[in-house]
Amino acid sequence: MTSFGGSDDSQAILAERAVAFREHLDLLRTGDRSVTGPLLDVAEDLCREHDRCDAVDIARYYCSLTDAGLAHGLELDRRYERIHAELRAAGGLRDEPWYELRDRVLEGLALFARASADAEDRVPHARALSISARLVADMLEGESAEAPEDPVYVLMTARDGADRSLRIFRAAGMRKPTLEALWARGRLDRLSGDRIAARHRLEECLSEAERIGQPAWSARALEGLLRLAREAGDAQHTGRLLSRLAGVLSPEESWPLTREYAQWILQRDHAEEARVFLARHEAVGEADLVSWRLLSGNAALRSGDAEAARAHFDWLERNDAGESAVLAQASLLLELGRYEDVALELGDGGLSLGFSLRGEAQGHSILGEAELALD
């Protein structure tokens, strides 16, 4: 448990009580009912003096379980952690081995969710549904040659799973776990075309993250809202959101902030400014470097420097950047006026090339501009 604000002394007392709460709760979950009184007492202190009344709800939830329910829930948690450990070990990989691991983890989570659905302690079930929704959002937003055969069914199933996890977490009084489910649900809503619902979920995630002092989740929610604002062409709202995100992170510690700010500058037709900004904030991670190259190439292209753009786009092609490389080359051909070559590069907008949903949308946009120019 965390909070924010207050004196150093109050923060120290909060930290001490949070540790005591966790220790008592862990003992209760092993079947030690003698800690019930002390657990409820420290939960009441957290609620009364630190505005963390979720502690009371969580304590009451676990106290209400039978001994068998507690034992089974603990075992389910351990099984879930083994699956989740495999996911954590993958880090931020975005190459083919990662896709294979992602699919294996999703399959394992689906089996676990079915096995845990009727458990008395349903929190492990909710954890599996929530992380599955997040992984599906990652998959459908990203670039993978291994896209699902029926993305609409996968999308709807993940949205339903996120909703069910939210109901379970809330019934158990758990606030922090709801952040992942809300964030995933908002991203899935965006992918399904429901922008109003997406904004509502992401704003709810942001509000709750700020309320319980979770800056990492605040940043994720703001990044999602930024994407919606940028896609809607709302430069004013994009600027306000960027200012809020900059209050949580800095470009030096957040590639998403750098990316969103650069895209905002480009959206306002300040290509040279975007080019200079990106040169000062080069991405580090492999997956982020692909985005950096693509943005830098587009900034150079719109600044009139086709050769610099070609250098970035050639890097994407040499490093097998998938649809990013194809879209980059198509953008370059469009800028150079080689409209027929754009059609050859993209075919039907990327559909037959196995593009992601996002890639298809970008491909059709570039292809449409080329076709208009040819008419």
C-alpha positions in Angstrom: 0.0 0.0 0.0 1.2 3.5 -0.8 -0.1 7.0 -0.4 1.2 10.5 -1.2 1.5 13.8 0.5 1.8 14.3 4.3 4.7 14.7 6.6 7.7 12.3 6.8 6.4 11.0 10.2 3.0 10.2 8.8 4.5 8.4 5.8 6.7 6.4 8.1 3.7 5.4 10.2 1.8 4.5 7.1 4.6 2.3 5.8 4.9 0.6 9.2 1.1 -0.1 9.3 1.1 -1.3 5.7 3.9 -3.8 6.6 1.9 -5.0 9.6 -1.2 -5.3 7.5 0.6 -7.5 4.9 2.2 -9.7 7.6 -1.2 -10.3 9.4 -2.9 -11.0 6.1 -0.3 -13.5 5.0 -0.7 -15.3 8.2 -4.4 -15.4 7.9 -4.2 -16.8 4.4 -2.1 -19.7 5.8 -5.0 -20.5 8.1 -3.9 -18.7 11.3 -7.2 -17.2 12.6 -5.5 -15.8 15.7 -4.4 -12.7 13.7 -8.0 -11.8 12.7 -8.3 -9.2 15.5 -4.9 -7.5 14.9 -5.5 -7.5 11.1 -8.8 -5.8 11.4 -7.4 -3.3 13.9 -4.5 -2.2 11.7 -7.0 -2.1 8.7 -9.2 0.3 10.7 -6.1 2.5 11.5 -5.2 2.6 7.8 -8.7 3.7 7.0 -9.2 6.2 9.7 -5.7 7.9 9.7 -4.5 7.4 6.1 -7.7 7.2 4.0 -6.9 3.7 2.9 -10.3 2.1 3.6 -9.7 -0.6 1.0 -7.6 -2.3 3.8 -10.8 -2.8 5.8 -12.6 -4.3 2.7 -9.7 -6.6 1.9 -9.4 -7.8 5.5 -13.1 -8.5 5.7 -13.0 -10.3 2.4 -10.3 -12.8 3.4 -11.8 -13.2 6.9 -15.0 -14.3 5.3 -13.4 -17.2 3.5 -13.4 -20.7 4.9 -10.2 -22.4 5.9 -10.4 -24.5 2.8 -11.1 -21.4 0.6 -8.1 -19.7 2.0 -5.8 -22.7 1.4 -7.1 -23.2 -2.1 -6.8 -19.5 -2.9 -3.2 -19.5 -1.7 -2.4 -22.5 -3.9 -4.1 -20.8 -6.9 -2.0 -17.6 -6.2 1.2 -19.7 -6.3 0.2 -21.3 -9.6 -0.6 -17.9 -11.1 2.7 -16.5 -10.0 4.5 -19.3 -11.8 2.8 -18.3 -15.0 3.4 -14.6 -14.4 7.1 -15.2 -13.6 7.5 -16.6 -17.2 5.9 -13.4 -18.5 8.1 -11.2 -16.4 11.2 -13.1 -17.5 10.5 -12.1 -21.1 10.9 -8.4 -20.2 10.1 -6.1 -23.1 11.0 -8.5 -25.9 9.2 -8.0 -29.2 10.9 -10.6 -31.5 9.5 -13.9 -32.6 10.5 -15.8 -29.4 8.4 -13.3 -27.5 5.4 -13.9 -29.7 5.7 -17.6 -29.1 6.0 -17.0 -25.3 3.1 -14.6 -25.3 0.8 -17.1 -27.0 2.0 -19.9 -24.6 1.3 -17.6 -21.6 -2.1 -16.7 -22.9 -3.0 -20.3 -23.3 -1.8 -21.1 -19.8 -3.8 -18.2 -18.4 -6.9 -19.3 -20.2 -6.5 -22.8 -18.7 -5.9 -21.3 -15.3 -8.9 -19.0 -15.5 -11.2 -22.0 -16.3 -9.7 -24.0 -13.4 -10.1 -21.2 -10.9 -13.5 -19.8 -12.0 -15.5 -21.6 -9.3 -13.0 -21.2 -6.5 -14.2 -19.6 -3.2 -11.4 -17.1 -3.4 -11.9 -15.6 -6.9 -9.1 -13.1 -6.8 -6.5 -15.4 -8.5 -9.2 -15.9 -11.3 -9.5 -12.1 -11.6 -5.7 -11.6 -11.8 -5.6 -14.1 -14.7 -8.4 -12.4 -16.6 -6.8 -8.9 -16.1 -3.4 -9.8 -17.3 -4.9 -11.7 -20.2 -6.8 -8.6 -21.3 -3.6 -6.6 -21.1 -1.7 -9.1 -23.2 -4.5 -9.1 -25.8 -4.4 -5.3 -26.0 -0.6 -5.5 -26.5 -1.0 -8.1 -29.2 -3.7 -6.2 -31.1 -2.0 -2.8 -30.8 1.4 -4.2 -31.8 3.0 -5.6 -34.9 2.9 -9.4 -35.1 2.9 -11.8 -38.0 1.1 -14.2 -35.7 -2.1 -12.2 -35.3 -5.1 -14.2 -34.1 -7.3 -15.8 -36.8 -10.4 -14.1 -35.4 -9.3 -10.8 -33.8 -12.9 -9.6 -33.2 -13.7 -12.7 -31.1 -10.4 -12.4 -29.2 -11.1 -8.7 -28.6 -14.7 -9.3 -27.3 -13.5 -12.2 -25.0 -10.7 -10.0 -23.5 -13.2 -7.1 -22.9 -15.5 -9.5 -21.1 -12.6 -10.8 -19.0 -11.5 -7.3 -18.0 -15.1 -6.5 -16.9 -15.3 -9.7 -14.8 -12.0 -9.1 -13.2 -13.1 -5.5 -12.3 -16.2 -6.9 -10.6 -14.2 -9.4 -8.6 -11.5 -7.0 -7.5 -14.1 -4.5 -6.4 -16.1 -7.1 -4.5 -12.9 -8.0 -2.6 -12.2 -4.3 -1.9 -9.0 -4.2 -4.0 -8.2 -0.9 -5.6 -4.7 -1.2 -7.0 -5.5 -4.4 -9.1 -8.4 -2.6 -10.7 -5.9 -0.2 -12.4 -4.6 -2.8 -14.8 -8.1 -4.0 -15.7 -9.3 -0.5 -16.3 -6.3 0.3 -18.4 -6.6 -2.8 -20.5 -10.4 -2.3 -20.9 -9.8 1.2 -22.2 -7.3 0.1 -24.7 -9.6 -2.7 -25.9 -12.5 -0.3 -26.2 -10.3 1.9 -28.4 -9.4 -1.1 -30.6 -13.1 -1.9 -31.0 -13.8 1.6 -32.1 -15.7 2.7 -28.9 -13.7 5.9 -28.2 -16.1 7.3 -25.7 -16.0 4.1 -23.6 -12.2 4.1 -24.0 -11.8 7.6 -22.7 -14.2 6.9 -19.8 -12.2 3.8 -18.7 -8.8 5.5 -19.0 -10.0 8.6 -17.1 -11.3 6.3 -14.4 -7.9 4.5 -14.3 -6.2 7.9 -14.0 -8.4 9.2 -11.3 -8.0 6.1 -9.2 -4.3 5.9 -9.7 -3.9 9.5 -8.6 -6.2 8.9 -5.6 -4.1 6.0 -4.3 -0.7 7.3 -5.3 0.3 5.1 -8.2 2.3 7.4 -10.6 3.3 4.5 -13.0 -0.4 3.8 -13.6 -1.2 7.5 -13.9 1.4 7.7 -16.7 0.0 4.6 -18.5 -3.6 6.1 -18.3 -2.3 9.5 -19.6 -0.5 7.8 -22.5 -3.7 6.1 -23.5 -5.7 9.3 -23.3 -3.0 11.0 -25.3 -3.3 8.5 -28.1 -7.1 9.0 -28.2 -6.7 12.8 -28.3 -4.0 12.6 -31.0 -6.1 10.3 -33.1 -9.1 12.6 -32.8 -6.9 15.5 -34.0 -7.5 17.5 -30.8 -4.2 19.4 -30.5 -5.4 21.5 -27.5 -6.4 18.5 -25.4 -3.2 16.7 -26.5 -1.2 19.6 -25.2 -3.0 19.6 -21.8 -2.5 15.9 -21.4 1.2 16.2 -22.3 1.6 18.8 -19.6 0.0 16.5 -17.1 2.2 13.6 -18.2 5.3 15.8 -17.9 4.4 16.3 -14.3 4.6 12.6 -13.7 7.6 11.7 -16.0 10.3 13.4 -18.0 11.4 12.7 -21.6 14.7 11.3 -20.2 12.9 8.6 -18.2 9.9 7.9 -20.5 10.1 7.0 -24.1 6.2 7.1 -24.4 6.3 10.8 -23.3 9.0 11.6 -25.9 7.0 9.7 -28.6 3.8 11.5 -27.8 5.4 14.9 -27.6 7.1 14.4 -30.9 3.9 13.2 -32.5 2.1 16.2 -31.1 4.7 18.6 -32.6 4.4 16.8 -36.0 0.6 17.0 -35.8 1.0 20.8 -35.5 3.2 20.8 -38.6 6.4 21.7 -36.7 8.5 19.0 -38.4 11.9 20.6 -37.8 11.2 21.2 -34.1 10.2 17.5 -33.9 13.3 16.5 -35.7 15.6 18.4 -33.2 13.6 17.1 -30.2 13.9 13.5 -31.3 17.7 13.9 -32.0 18.1 15.0 -28.3 16.0 12.1 -27.0 17.0 8.9 -28.8 15.3 5.8 -27.7 17.2 3.0 -26.0 15.2 -0.2 -26.0 15.0 -2.3 -29.2 11.2 -1.9 -29.7 11.3 1.8 -28.8 14.2 2.3 -31.3 11.9 1.2 -34.1 9.4 3.9 -33.2 12.1 6.5 -32.8 13.5 5.7 -36.3 10.0 5.8 -37.8 9.2 9.2 -36.1 12.6 10.6 -37.0 12.2 9.5 -40.6 8.8 11.1 -40.8 10.1 14.3 -39.2 12.9 14.5 -41.7 10.6 13.7 -44.6 8.2 16.5 -43.6 11.2 18.8 -43.2 12.1 18.2 -46.8 15.2 16.1 -46.1 14.4 12.9 -48.1 17.9 11.5 -47.8 17.8 11.7 -43.9 14.4 10.1 -44.0 15.7 7.3 -46.3 18.6 6.6 -43.9 16.1 6.0 -41.0 13.7 4.0 -43.2 16.6 1.9 -44.6 17.6 1.1 -41.0 14.1 -0.2 -40.3 14.3 -2.4 -43.4 17.8 -3.8 -42.5 16.6 -4.6 -39.0 13.5 -6.4 -40.2 11.2 -4.0 -38.4 8.1 -5.6 -40.0 5.2 -3.4 -40.9 7.0 -0.3 -39.6 9.6 -0.7 -42.4 6.9 -1.2 -45.0 4.8 1.8 -43.8 8.0 3.9 -43.7 9.0 3.1 -47.2 5.4 3.7 -48.4 5.5 7.2 -46.7 8.7 8.0 -48.4 7.4 6.9 -51.8 4.3 9.0 -51.3 6.4 12.1 -50.4 8.5 11.6 -53.5 5.4 11.4 -55.7 5.9 7.8 -56.7 2.2 7.0 -56.2 2.0 3.8 -58.2 4.9 2.4 -56.2 3.0 3.1 -53.0 0.3 0.8 -54.2 2.8 -1.9 -55.1 4.5 -1.5 -51.6 1.2 -1.7 -49.6 -1.0 -3.9 -51.8 -4.4 -3.7 -50.2 -3.3 -1.5 -47.3 -1.4 -4.3 -45.5 -4.3 -6.7 -45.0 -2.7 -9.5 -47.1 0.7 -8.7 -45.4 -0.6 -9.7 -41.9 -0.5 -6.2 -40.6 -1.8 -5.4 -37.1 -5.1 -3.5 -36.8 -3.2 -0.3 -36.3 -0.9 -1.0 -39.3 -3.8 -1.7 -41.5 -5.4 1.7 -40.6 -2.1 3.5 -41.4 -1.6 1.5 -44.6 -5.1 2.4 -45.9 -4.5 6.0 -45.1 -1.3 6.2 -47.0 -2.8 4.2 -49.9 -5.8 6.5 -50.0 -3.6 9.5 -50.4 -1.7 7.9 -53.2 -4.9 6.9 -55.0 -6.3 10.4 -54.7 -3.1 11.8 -56.2 -3.4 9.4 -59.1 -7.0 10.3 -59.9 
